[in-house]
Amino acid sequence: MTEVTDATFEHAVLRADRPMIVDFWAPWCGPCKAIEPALEAIAARSEGRVGLVRLNIEEHAGVPSRYGVLALPTVILFADGEPQATVTGARTLARYEREFAPWLT
């Protein structure tokens, strides 16, 4: 999974030519590690229609603050430069697929 920073977020996510799933995480967050396989599966199944990146909130606090990330894990799908869907907490693959379905097909 590609890492983004406060400095690279705008180019990598907001200006992306496809919807981007952003995984807001921290190294100490066990549930954040637990959802990685589900998010990677979604990205692999989307065949390039959706991108996947993650942002370490401990090293880069500006973007999480801007988008109201208060709990981990938080996963936000961005499209056309705007947040479109947010899932907070560790959820199942099916839940992420359901929340992000309009952008996965």
C-alpha positions as CSV (number, residue, x, y, z in Angstrom):
1,M,0.0,0.0,0.0
2,T,1.4,3.4,-1.0
3,E,2.0,5.9,1.7
4,V,0.9,9.6,1.3
5,T,1.8,12.6,3.5
6,D,0.4,16.0,4.2
7,A,2.6,17.2,1.4
8,T,1.7,14.6,-1.2
9,F,-2.0,14.2,-0.4
10,E,-3.4,16.8,-2.8
11,H,-1.6,15.5,-5.8
12,A,-2.0,11.8,-5.0
13,V,-5.6,11.8,-3.8
14,L,-7.4,15.0,-4.6
15,R,-6.1,15.4,-8.1
16,A,-6.1,11.7,-8.9
17,D,-7.7,10.6,-12.2
18,R,-9.7,7.9,-10.3
19,P,-11.4,7.5,-7.0
20,M,-8.9,6.9,-4.1
21,I,-9.4,5.0,-0.9
22,V,-7.4,6.6,1.9
23,D,-6.7,4.5,5.0
24,F,-5.9,6.7,8.0
25,W,-3.8,4.7,10.4
26,A,-1.1,4.6,13.1
27,P,1.6,2.1,13.8
28,W,0.2,1.3,17.3
29,C,-3.4,0.6,15.9
30,G,-4.1,-3.1,15.8
31,P,-7.4,-2.8,14.0
32,C,-5.7,-0.6,11.4
33,K,-3.4,-3.6,10.6
34,A,-6.4,-6.0,10.6
35,I,-8.2,-4.2,7.8
36,E,-5.3,-3.9,5.4
37,P,-6.1,-7.2,3.7
38,A,-9.7,-6.2,3.1
39,L,-8.6,-2.9,1.6
40,E,-6.0,-4.5,-0.5
41,A,-8.5,-7.0,-1.8
42,I,-10.8,-4.2,-2.8
43,A,-8.1,-2.4,-4.7
44,A,-7.0,-5.6,-6.4
45,R,-10.6,-6.5,-7.5
46,S,-11.3,-3.0,-8.8
47,E,-8.8,-3.6,-11.6
48,G,-7.3,-0.1,-11.4
49,R,-10.6,1.7,-11.2
50,V,-9.9,2.7,-7.6
51,G,-6.6,3.5,-6.0
52,L,-5.5,2.8,-2.4
53,V,-3.2,4.8,-0.2
54,R,-2.6,5.2,3.5
55,L,-1.7,8.1,5.7
56,N,0.1,7.8,9.1
57,I,-1.8,10.2,11.3
58,E,1.1,10.4,13.8
59,E,3.5,11.7,11.3
60,H,1.0,13.8,9.3
61,A,-1.7,15.4,11.2
62,G,-2.8,18.1,8.8
63,V,-4.9,16.1,6.4
64,P,-6.7,14.0,9.1
65,S,-7.5,17.3,10.9
66,R,-8.9,18.8,7.7
67,Y,-11.3,15.8,7.2
68,G,-12.3,15.3,10.8
69,V,-10.5,12.0,11.4
70,L,-11.0,11.4,15.2
71,A,-10.9,7.6,15.4
72,L,-8.8,4.8,13.9
73,P,-9.1,3.2,11.6
74,T,-10.9,5.6,9.4
75,V,-11.2,4.9,5.7
76,I,-12.4,7.6,3.3
77,L,-13.1,7.2,-0.4
78,F,-12.3,10.4,-2.4
79,A,-13.6,11.1,-5.9
80,D,-13.3,14.2,-7.9
81,G,-11.3,15.9,-5.1
82,E,-14.0,15.4,-2.5
83,P,-14.7,12.8,0.3
84,Q,-17.6,10.6,-0.9
85,A,-17.9,7.8,1.7
86,T,-16.4,7.2,5.2
87,V,-16.1,4.1,7.2
88,T,-14.9,4.4,10.8
89,G,-13.7,1.4,12.8
90,A,-12.6,-2.1,11.7
91,R,-15.2,-3.5,9.4
92,T,-15.5,-6.6,7.2
93,L,-14.6,-6.7,3.5
94,A,-18.3,-6.9,2.7
95,R,-19.0,-3.6,4.6
96,Y,-16.2,-1.8,2.7
97,E,-17.5,-3.2,-0.6
98,R,-21.0,-2.1,0.2
99,E,-20.0,1.4,1.3
100,F,-17.8,1.9,-1.8
101,A,-19.9,0.1,-4.3
102,P,-20.8,3.1,-6.5
103,W,-17.1,3.6,-7.2
104,L,-16.0,0.0,-7.6
105,T,-18.1,-0.9,-10.6
